[in-house]
């Protein structure tokens, strides 16, 4: 129960921040750290048309949900990062449908502009990779040593 509440809470937080920044495009907070940008491109500003992008997004979301469901059945800790990635992807996809692009507002000069959903996706991906590279690799190594 706490899991679903937490995932719902981060989704609502992302949606709320995007709605807030749409109503206050350049709030005078922290010297321009928050600044509205609608990103009509894909990640890293890769140009791709919507009739190609939307099916790709839907396919990726289906794959992510499959991974989440598999780990949910196993009661794996990986449901947390998968949930974060799915929530971030759904929120950004909703932006694309509703506004024609993703609402980005956290401005890192000379780097990029992003949003909370991007943070969720990045943290989720790093978590899954860390788990696979370090935890599962060491678990398999221990298993092989005891069997050998």
C-alpha positions as CSV (number, residue, x, y, z in Angstrom):
1,X,0.0,0.0,0.0
2,X,2.8,2.4,0.9
3,X,4.4,1.7,-2.5
4,X,1.4,2.7,-4.5
5,X,0.8,5.8,-2.4
6,X,4.5,6.8,-2.8
7,X,4.4,6.3,-6.6
8,X,1.1,8.3,-6.8
9,X,2.6,11.0,-4.7
10,X,5.6,11.5,-6.9
11,X,3.4,11.6,-10.0
12,X,1.2,14.2,-8.4
13,X,4.2,16.3,-7.4
14,X,5.5,16.2,-10.9
15,X,2.1,17.2,-12.4
16,X,1.7,20.0,-9.8
17,X,5.1,21.5,-10.5
18,X,4.4,21.5,-14.2
19,X,1.0,23.2,-13.8
20,X,2.6,25.7,-11.4
21,X,5.3,26.6,-13.9
22,X,2.8,26.9,-16.7
23,X,0.8,29.5,-14.7
24,X,4.0,31.2,-13.5
25,X,6.4,30.8,-16.5
26,X,9.4,32.6,-15.0
27,X,8.9,32.8,-11.3
28,X,11.4,35.2,-9.7
29,X,12.9,32.4,-7.5
30,X,16.6,31.5,-7.2
31,X,17.8,33.7,-10.0
32,X,16.2,32.0,-13.0
33,X,16.7,28.4,-11.8
34,X,13.1,27.8,-12.7
35,X,12.2,28.8,-16.2
36,X,9.5,27.4,-18.5
37,X,10.6,25.6,-21.7
38,X,8.4,23.3,-23.8
39,X,10.6,20.7,-25.3
40,X,9.1,19.5,-28.6
41,X,12.1,17.3,-29.3
42,X,13.0,13.9,-27.9
43,X,15.7,13.4,-25.2
44,X,18.8,15.5,-25.9
45,X,16.7,17.5,-28.4
46,X,16.7,14.7,-31.0
47,X,14.2,15.7,-33.7
48,X,11.6,13.0,-34.4
49,X,8.1,13.3,-35.8
50,X,5.1,12.4,-33.6
51,X,3.8,9.6,-35.8
52,X,7.1,7.8,-35.1
53,X,7.7,9.0,-31.6
54,X,4.3,8.1,-30.0
55,X,4.3,4.4,-31.1
56,X,7.9,4.2,-29.8
57,X,6.9,5.7,-26.4
58,X,3.9,3.4,-26.1
59,X,6.1,0.4,-26.9
60,X,8.7,1.4,-24.4
61,X,6.0,2.0,-21.7
62,X,4.6,-1.5,-22.4
63,X,8.1,-3.0,-22.0
64,X,8.6,-1.0,-18.7
65,X,5.3,-2.2,-17.4
66,X,6.2,-5.8,-18.3
67,X,9.5,-5.5,-16.3
68,X,7.7,-3.9,-13.4
69,X,5.0,-6.6,-13.4
70,X,7.7,-9.4,-13.5
71,X,9.5,-7.8,-10.5
72,X,6.3,-7.1,-8.6
73,X,5.4,-10.8,-8.8
74,X,8.8,-11.6,-7.4
75,X,8.5,-9.0,-4.7
76,X,11.7,-7.4,-5.9
77,X,13.0,-4.1,-4.7
78,X,13.2,-3.2,-8.4
79,X,9.5,-2.3,-8.4
80,X,10.6,1.1,-7.0
81,X,12.9,2.2,-9.8
82,X,10.6,0.7,-12.5
83,X,7.7,2.6,-10.9
84,X,9.7,5.9,-11.0
85,X,10.7,5.4,-14.6
86,X,7.1,4.5,-15.6
87,X,5.6,7.5,-13.7
88,X,8.2,9.9,-15.3
89,X,7.6,8.4,-18.8
90,X,3.8,8.7,-18.5
91,X,3.9,12.2,-17.2
92,X,6.2,13.4,-20.0
93,X,4.0,11.5,-22.5
94,X,0.9,13.3,-21.1
95,X,2.7,16.6,-21.6
96,X,3.4,15.7,-25.3
97,X,-0.2,14.9,-25.9
98,X,-1.6,17.9,-24.0
99,X,0.9,20.7,-24.8
100,X,2.8,19.4,-27.9
101,X,6.0,19.0,-25.9
102,X,7.4,18.2,-22.5
103,X,7.2,20.9,-19.9
104,X,10.8,21.5,-18.6
105,X,11.5,24.1,-16.0
106,X,14.6,23.3,-13.9
107,X,17.3,25.4,-15.7
108,X,20.9,24.3,-15.4
109,X,22.8,26.9,-17.4
110,X,25.3,25.6,-19.9
111,X,23.8,22.1,-19.4
112,X,20.1,21.5,-19.9
113,X,16.6,22.2,-18.8
114,X,14.6,19.3,-17.3
115,X,11.7,18.5,-14.9
116,X,11.0,16.1,-12.0
117,X,9.8,13.3,-14.3
118,X,13.3,13.4,-15.9
119,X,14.8,13.1,-12.5
120,X,12.6,10.1,-11.7
121,X,13.6,8.5,-15.0
122,X,17.3,9.1,-14.4
123,X,17.3,8.0,-10.8
124,X,15.3,4.9,-11.8
125,X,17.6,3.9,-14.6
126,X,20.7,4.4,-12.3
127,X,19.1,2.3,-9.6
128,X,18.3,-0.5,-12.0
129,X,21.8,-0.4,-13.5
130,X,23.4,-0.3,-10.1
131,X,21.3,-3.3,-8.9
132,X,22.1,-5.3,-12.0
133,X,25.8,-4.5,-12.1
134,X,26.7,-4.7,-8.4
135,X,24.1,-6.5,-6.5
136,X,23.0,-9.2,-8.9
137,X,26.6,-9.7,-10.3
138,X,27.9,-10.2,-6.7
139,X,25.0,-12.5,-5.9
140,X,25.7,-14.6,-8.9
141,X,29.4,-14.6,-8.1
142,X,28.7,-15.9,-4.6
143,X,26.4,-18.5,-6.0
144,X,29.1,-19.7,-8.5
145,X,31.7,-19.8,-5.8
146,X,29.6,-22.0,-3.5
147,X,28.7,-24.4,-6.3
148,X,32.2,-24.6,-7.7
